[in-house]
Amino acid sequence: MKILNINGEVMLAAADSELMNRDLREGKLHLNVKPEFYGEMKVSEQTFISSLGICTIANLVGEHVVNAAIDANYIDKENIIKIDGVPHAQLAKIV
């Protein structure tokens, strides 16, 4: 996972570790899971969920990461897309 401060927003990018350096493609959709964007820091699920609580934007990819966000009520199942069979979700908090 990785946390960045961008123009007053706190962005969390997280991906399942086994997806790093994978290139996901399906139709017009393309997602390159690079550690430069998603980070190289492995964290516990508890730390990940706590980080979701402080971010204003999140970009999530992978079964474990997306399901943890669903279980913690940050993402609705209806808002998930799959790219090459891999779940992807984005979160934007409006305050």
Secondary structure, DSSP 8 states (H G I E B T S, - for coil): -EEEEETTEEEEEEE-GGGTTEEEEETTEEEEE-HHHH-S----HHHHHHHHHH-SEEEEESHHHHHHHHHTTSS-GGG-EEETTEEEEEEE---
